[in-house]
C-alpha cells in the first residue's frame, strides 16, 4: 500500500498527551497548526514512495530506547571517506558546524580516510545516475579502521 499522509487525528494520537508541557511547547505539537504543514505525499524519488513503513507514535519511539547523549557518548565524530571535492561538496568544517548546531553536541572532524573503491559494493542509482555504496560495506570499513586507529571507536548501541 502506498504511503498516505496521516490525518490530523492520526498525527494528534501519535504525538500523545501534551497537558504536562508548557504552552509554547504544546503549540509546537498541534497537528493542524498553520505554522506546520504535515508530511506531503512522497514524490517518485522519495524513500516512502518505495519503502513502506508503518510509522510510530512518540511513545513507541521512546520505548525503542533511541541513542541519546550520555557521559560516554557526548561527542560526534565525522569521518570523511575519500576526497571531498570543493566544487561538489560542502567543506568538512561546514558539515561539522551544521551537525554541532543540529544535534546540540560537540562535533569533531577526523582526518579523511582514503578509499579503495574495490572494497565496496557499488551501483548507479537508476533514477539519478549517482554512484552509491552499500552501507554494510561502509560500516565494516569503519569498524576495521577503528581497530587500526584504536583511539576513536565506532560502537553499536
CNS distance restraints for C-alpha pairs under 8 A (distance, minus, plus):
assign (resid   1 and name CA) (resid  52 and name CA) 7.26 0.50 0.50
assign (resid   2 and name CA) (resid  49 and name CA) 6.63 0.50 0.50
assign (resid   2 and name CA) (resid  52 and name CA) 6.89 0.50 0.50
assign (resid   3 and name CA) (resid  41 and name CA) 7.05 0.50 0.50
assign (resid   3 and name CA) (resid  42 and name CA) 7.41 0.50 0.50
assign (resid   3 and name CA) (resid  48 and name CA) 6.38 0.50 0.50
assign (resid   3 and name CA) (resid  49 and name CA) 6.54 0.50 0.50
assign (resid   3 and name CA) (resid  52 and name CA) 6.61 0.50 0.50
assign (resid   3 and name CA) (resid  53 and name CA) 7.92 0.50 0.50
assign (resid   4 and name CA) (resid  41 and name CA) 6.14 0.50 0.50
assign (resid   5 and name CA) (resid  38 and name CA) 7.24 0.50 0.50
assign (resid   5 and name CA) (resid  39 and name CA) 6.02 0.50 0.50
assign (resid   5 and name CA) (resid  40 and name CA) 6.08 0.50 0.50
assign (resid   5 and name CA) (resid  41 and name CA) 5.82 0.50 0.50
assign (resid   6 and name CA) (resid  10 and name CA) 5.75 0.50 0.50
assign (resid   6 and name CA) (resid  11 and name CA) 6.22 0.50 0.50
assign (resid   6 and name CA) (resid  38 and name CA) 7.83 0.50 0.50
assign (resid   6 and name CA) (resid  39 and name CA) 7.97 0.50 0.50
assign (resid   7 and name CA) (resid  11 and name CA) 6.19 0.50 0.50
assign (resid   8 and name CA) (resid  12 and name CA) 5.98 0.50 0.50
assign (resid   8 and name CA) (resid  31 and name CA) 5.58 0.50 0.50
assign (resid   8 and name CA) (resid  32 and name CA) 6.00 0.50 0.50
assign (resid   9 and name CA) (resid  13 and name CA) 6.21 0.50 0.50
assign (resid  10 and name CA) (resid  14 and name CA) 6.15 0.50 0.50
assign (resid  11 and name CA) (resid  15 and name CA) 6.29 0.50 0.50
assign (resid  11 and name CA) (resid  31 and name CA) 5.90 0.50 0.50
assign (resid  12 and name CA) (resid  16 and name CA) 6.46 0.50 0.50
assign (resid  12 and name CA) (resid  30 and name CA) 7.18 0.50 0.50
assign (resid  12 and name CA) (resid  31 and name CA) 5.87 0.50 0.50
assign (resid  13 and name CA) (resid  57 and name CA) 7.44 0.50 0.50
assign (resid  14 and name CA) (resid  56 and name CA) 6.96 0.50 0.50
assign (resid  14 and name CA) (resid  57 and name CA) 4.07 0.50 0.50
assign (resid  14 and name CA) (resid  58 and name CA) 5.86 0.50 0.50
assign (resid  14 and name CA) (resid  59 and name CA) 7.80 0.50 0.50
assign (resid  15 and name CA) (resid  29 and name CA) 7.06 0.50 0.50
assign (resid  15 and name CA) (resid  57 and name CA) 6.27 0.50 0.50
assign (resid  15 and name CA) (resid  58 and name CA) 5.50 0.50 0.50
assign (resid  15 and name CA) (resid  59 and name CA) 7.91 0.50 0.50
assign (resid  16 and name CA) (resid  57 and name CA) 7.63 0.50 0.50
assign (resid  16 and name CA) (resid  58 and name CA) 6.88 0.50 0.50
assign (resid  16 and name CA) (resid  59 and name CA) 7.39 0.50 0.50
assign (resid  18 and name CA) (resid  26 and name CA) 5.96 0.50 0.50
assign (resid  19 and name CA) (resid  26 and name CA) 7.64 0.50 0.50
assign (resid  21 and name CA) (resid  25 and name CA) 6.08 0.50 0.50
assign (resid  21 and name CA) (resid  26 and name CA) 5.95 0.50 0.50
assign (resid  22 and name CA) (resid  26 and name CA) 6.25 0.50 0.50
assign (resid  23 and name CA) (resid  27 and name CA) 6.30 0.50 0.50
assign (resid  24 and name CA) (resid  28 and name CA) 6.68 0.50 0.50
assign (resid  25 and name CA) (resid  29 and name CA) 6.80 0.50 0.50
assign (resid  26 and name CA) (resid  30 and name CA) 6.70 0.50 0.50
assign (resid  27 and name CA) (resid  33 and name CA) 7.76 0.50 0.50
assign (resid  31 and name CA) (resid  36 and name CA) 7.47 0.50 0.50
assign (resid  31 and name CA) (resid  38 and name CA) 7.38 0.50 0.50
assign (resid  32 and name CA) (resid  36 and name CA) 7.28 0.50 0.50
assign (resid  32 and name CA) (resid  37 and name CA) 7.53 0.50 0.50
assign (resid  32 and name CA) (resid  38 and name CA) 7.87 0.50 0.50
assign (resid  33 and name CA) (resid  37 and name CA) 7.69 0.50 0.50
assign (resid  42 and name CA) (resid  46 and name CA) 5.56 0.50 0.50
assign (resid  42 and name CA) (resid  47 and name CA) 7.67 0.50 0.50
assign (resid  42 and name CA) (resid  48 and name CA) 6.12 0.50 0.50
assign (resid  42 and name CA) (resid  49 and name CA) 5.55 0.50 0.50
assign (resid  43 and name CA) (resid  49 and name CA) 6.60 0.50 0.50
assign (resid  44 and name CA) (resid  49 and name CA) 6.11 0.50 0.50
assign (resid  45 and name CA) (resid  49 and name CA) 7.05 0.50 0.50
assign (resid  45 and name CA) (resid 127 and name CA) 7.42 0.50 0.50
assign (resid  46 and name CA) (resid  50 and name CA) 7.38 0.50 0.50
assign (resid  47 and name CA) (resid  51 and name CA) 5.86 0.50 0.50
assign (resid  48 and name CA) (resid  52 and name CA) 5.90 0.50 0.50
assign (resid  48 and name CA) (resid  53 and name CA) 7.14 0.50 0.50
assign (resid  56 and name CA) (resid  60 and name CA) 5.86 0.50 0.50
assign (resid  56 and name CA) (resid  61 and name CA) 6.49 0.50 0.50
assign (resid  57 and name CA) (resid  61 and name CA) 6.26 0.50 0.50
assign (resid  58 and name CA) (resid  62 and name CA) 6.25 0.50 0.50
assign (resid  59 and name CA) (resid  63 and name CA) 6.14 0.50 0.50
assign (resid  60 and name CA) (resid  64 and name CA) 6.27 0.50 0.50
assign (resid  61 and name CA) (resid  65 and name CA) 7.27 0.50 0.50
assign (resid  61 and name CA) (resid  66 and name CA) 7.24 0.50 0.50
assign (resid  62 and name CA) (resid  66 and name CA) 6.81 0.50 0.50
assign (resid  67 and name CA) (resid 157 and name CA) 7.09 0.50 0.50
assign (resid  68 and name CA) (resid  73 and name CA) 7.65 0.50 0.50
assign (resid  69 and name CA) (resid  73 and name CA) 5.12 0.50 0.50
assign (resid  69 and name CA) (resid  74 and name CA) 5.22 0.50 0.50
assign (resid  70 and name CA) (resid  74 and name CA) 5.71 0.50 0.50
assign (resid  74 and name CA) (resid 105 and name CA) 6.76 0.50 0.50
assign (resid  74 and name CA) (resid 106 and name CA) 7.01 0.50 0.50
assign (resid  75 and name CA) (resid 105 and name CA) 6.39 0.50 0.50
assign (resid  75 and name CA) (resid 106 and name CA) 5.08 0.50 0.50
assign (resid  75 and name CA) (resid 107 and name CA) 5.63 0.50 0.50
assign (resid  75 and name CA) (resid 108 and name CA) 7.21 0.50 0.50
assign (resid  76 and name CA) (resid 105 and name CA) 7.17 0.50 0.50
assign (resid  76 and name CA) (resid 106 and name CA) 6.37 0.50 0.50
assign (resid  76 and name CA) (resid 107 and name CA) 4.67 0.50 0.50
assign (resid  76 and name CA) (resid 108 and name CA) 6.34 0.50 0.50
assign (resid  77 and name CA) (resid 107 and name CA) 5.75 0.50 0.50
assign (resid  77 and name CA) (resid 108 and name CA) 4.95 0.50 0.50
assign (resid  77 and name CA) (resid 109 and name CA) 5.75 0.50 0.50
assign (resid  77 and name CA) (resid 110 and name CA) 6.72 0.50 0.50
assign (resid  78 and name CA) (resid  96 and name CA) 7.22 0.50 0.50
assign (resid  78 and name CA) (resid 107 and name CA) 7.23 0.50 0.50
assign (resid  78 and name CA) (resid 108 and name CA) 6.20 0.50 0.50
assign (resid  78 and name CA) (resid 109 and name CA) 4.72 0.50 0.50
assign (resid  78 and name CA) (resid 110 and name CA) 5.99 0.50 0.50
assign (resid  79 and name CA) (resid 109 and name CA) 6.35 0.50 0.50
assign (resid  79 and name CA) (resid 110 and name CA) 5.31 0.50 0.50
assign (resid  79 and name CA) (resid 111 and name CA) 7.01 0.50 0.50
assign (resid  79 and name CA) (resid 112 and name CA) 6.38 0.50 0.50
assign (resid  79 and name CA) (resid 113 and name CA) 7.50 0.50 0.50
assign (resid  80 and name CA) (resid  84 and name CA) 7.78 0.50 0.50
assign (resid  80 and name CA) (resid  92 and name CA) 7.67 0.50 0.50
assign (resid  80 and name CA) (resid 109 and name CA) 7.75 0.50 0.50
assign (resid  80 and name CA) (resid 110 and name CA) 7.02 0.50 0.50
assign (resid  80 and name CA) (resid 111 and name CA) 6.92 0.50 0.50
assign (resid  80 and name CA) (resid 112 and name CA) 4.59 0.50 0.50
assign (resid  80 and name CA) (resid 113 and name CA) 6.35 0.50 0.50
assign (resid  81 and name CA) (resid 112 and name CA) 5.66 0.50 0.50
assign (resid  81 and name CA) (resid 113 and name CA) 5.10 0.50 0.50
assign (resid  81 and name CA) (resid 114 and name CA) 6.24 0.50 0.50
assign (resid  81 and name CA) (resid 115 and name CA) 6.47 0.50 0.50
assign (resid  82 and name CA) (resid 112 and name CA) 6.27 0.50 0.50
assign (resid  82 and name CA) (resid 113 and name CA) 5.76 0.50 0.50
assign (resid  82 and name CA) (resid 114 and name CA) 4.70 0.50 0.50
assign (resid  82 and name CA) (resid 115 and name CA) 5.26 0.50 0.50
assign (resid  83 and name CA) (resid 112 and name CA) 7.50 0.50 0.50
assign (resid  83 and name CA) (resid 114 and name CA) 7.45 0.50 0.50
assign (resid  84 and name CA) (resid  88 and name CA) 7.41 0.50 0.50
assign (resid  84 and name CA) (resid  89 and name CA) 5.66 0.50 0.50
assign (resid  84 and name CA) (resid  90 and name CA) 7.64 0.50 0.50
assign (resid  84 and name CA) (resid  91 and name CA) 7.37 0.50 0.50
assign (resid  84 and name CA) (resid  92 and name CA) 7.93 0.50 0.50
assign (resid  85 and name CA) (resid  89 and name CA) 5.65 0.50 0.50
assign (resid  86 and name CA) (resid  90 and name CA) 6.66 0.50 0.50
assign (resid  86 and name CA) (resid  91 and name CA) 6.84 0.50 0.50
assign (resid  90 and name CA) (resid  94 and name CA) 6.45 0.50 0.50
assign (resid  90 and name CA) (resid  95 and name CA) 6.80 0.50 0.50
assign (resid  91 and name CA) (resid  95 and name CA) 6.39 0.50 0.50
assign (resid  92 and name CA) (resid  96 and name CA) 6.02 0.50 0.50
assign (resid  92 and name CA) (resid 109 and name CA) 7.11 0.50 0.50
assign (resid  93 and name CA) (resid  97 and name CA) 6.14 0.50 0.50
assign (resid  93 and name CA) (resid 109 and name CA) 7.59 0.50 0.50
assign (resid  94 and name CA) (resid  98 and name CA) 6.11 0.50 0.50
assign (resid  95 and name CA) (resid  99 and name CA) 6.04 0.50 0.50
assign (resid  96 and name CA) (resid 100 and name CA) 6.09 0.50 0.50
assign (resid  96 and name CA) (resid 107 and name CA) 5.94 0.50 0.50
assign (resid  96 and name CA) (resid 108 and name CA) 6.72 0.50 0.50
assign (resid  96 and name CA) (resid 109 and name CA) 6.58 0.50 0.50
assign (resid  97 and name CA) (resid 101 and name CA) 6.23 0.50 0.50
assign (resid  97 and name CA) (resid 107 and name CA) 7.62 0.50 0.50
assign (resid  98 and name CA) (resid 102 and name CA) 5.96 0.50 0.50
assign (resid  99 and name CA) (resid 103 and name CA) 5.89 0.50 0.50
assign (resid  99 and name CA) (resid 104 and name CA) 7.86 0.50 0.50
assign (resid  99 and name CA) (resid 105 and name CA) 7.94 0.50 0.50
assign (resid  99 and name CA) (resid 107 and name CA) 6.82 0.50 0.50
assign (resid 100 and name CA) (resid 104 and name CA) 5.39 0.50 0.50
assign (resid 100 and name CA) (resid 105 and name CA) 5.17 0.50 0.50
assign (resid 100 and name CA) (resid 106 and name CA) 5.67 0.50 0.50
assign (resid 100 and name CA) (resid 107 and name CA) 5.37 0.50 0.50
assign (resid 101 and name CA) (resid 105 and name CA) 7.22 0.50 0.50
assign (resid 115 and name CA) (resid 119 and name CA) 7.98 0.50 0.50
assign (resid 116 and name CA) (resid 120 and name CA) 7.85 0.50 0.50
assign (resid 119 and name CA) (resid 137 and name CA) 7.53 0.50 0.50
assign (resid 120 and name CA) (resid 133 and name CA) 6.31 0.50 0.50
assign (resid 120 and name CA) (resid 134 and name CA) 6.76 0.50 0.50
assign (resid 120 and name CA) (resid 137 and name CA) 5.62 0.50 0.50
assign (resid 120 and name CA) (resid 138 and name CA) 7.20 0.50 0.50
assign (resid 121 and name CA) (resid 133 and name CA) 5.85 0.50 0.50
assign (resid 121 and name CA) (resid 134 and name CA) 5.50 0.50 0.50
assign (resid 121 and name CA) (resid 137 and name CA) 6.86 0.50 0.50
assign (resid 122 and name CA) (resid 131 and name CA) 6.78 0.50 0.50
assign (resid 122 and name CA) (resid 132 and name CA) 5.49 0.50 0.50
assign (resid 122 and name CA) (resid 133 and name CA) 4.56 0.50 0.50
assign (resid 122 and name CA) (resid 134 and name CA) 6.14 0.50 0.50
assign (resid 123 and name CA) (resid 131 and name CA) 5.84 0.50 0.50
assign (resid 123 and name CA) (resid 132 and name CA) 5.41 0.50 0.50
assign (resid 123 and name CA) (resid 133 and name CA) 6.79 0.50 0.50
assign (resid 124 and name CA) (resid 128 and name CA) 7.94 0.50 0.50
assign (resid 124 and name CA) (resid 129 and name CA) 5.26 0.50 0.50
assign (resid 124 and name CA) (resid 130 and name CA) 5.46 0.50 0.50
assign (resid 124 and name CA) (resid 131 and name CA) 4.62 0.50 0.50
assign (resid 124 and name CA) (resid 132 and name CA) 6.01 0.50 0.50
assign (resid 125 and name CA) (resid 129 and name CA) 4.83 0.50 0.50
assign (resid 125 and name CA) (resid 130 and name CA) 5.35 0.50 0.50
assign (resid 125 and name CA) (resid 131 and name CA) 6.34 0.50 0.50
assign (resid 125 and name CA) (resid 132 and name CA) 6.61 0.50 0.50
assign (resid 133 and name CA) (resid 137 and name CA) 7.52 0.50 0.50
assign (resid 133 and name CA) (resid 138 and name CA) 7.41 0.50 0.50
assign (resid 134 and name CA) (resid 138 and name CA) 6.71 0.50 0.50
assign (resid 135 and name CA) (resid 139 and name CA) 6.20 0.50 0.50
assign (resid 136 and name CA) (resid 140 and name CA) 6.20 0.50 0.50
assign (resid 137 and name CA) (resid 141 and name CA) 6.11 0.50 0.50
assign (resid 138 and name CA) (resid 142 and name CA) 6.17 0.50 0.50
assign (resid 139 and name CA) (resid 143 and name CA) 6.16 0.50 0.50
assign (resid 140 and name CA) (resid 144 and name CA) 6.27 0.50 0.50
assign (resid 141 and name CA) (resid 145 and name CA) 6.16 0.50 0.50
assign (resid 142 and name CA) (resid 146 and name CA) 5.98 0.50 0.50
assign (resid 142 and name CA) (resid 154 and name CA) 7.31 0.50 0.50
assign (resid 143 and name CA) (resid 147 and name CA) 6.35 0.50 0.50
assign (resid 143 and name CA) (resid 153 and name CA) 7.54 0.50 0.50
assign (resid 143 and name CA) (resid 154 and name CA) 6.32 0.50 0.50
assign (resid 144 and name CA) (resid 148 and name CA) 6.44 0.50 0.50
assign (resid 145 and name CA) (resid 149 and name CA) 6.18 0.50 0.50
assign (resid 146 and name CA) (resid 150 and name CA) 5.72 0.50 0.50
assign (resid 146 and name CA) (resid 151 and name CA) 7.32 0.50 0.50
assign (resid 146 and name CA) (resid 152 and name CA) 6.40 0.50 0.50
assign (resid 146 and name CA) (resid 153 and name CA) 5.07 0.50 0.50
assign (resid 146 and name CA) (resid 154 and name CA) 6.62 0.50 0.50
assign (resid 147 and name CA) (resid 153 and name CA) 7.32 0.50 0.50
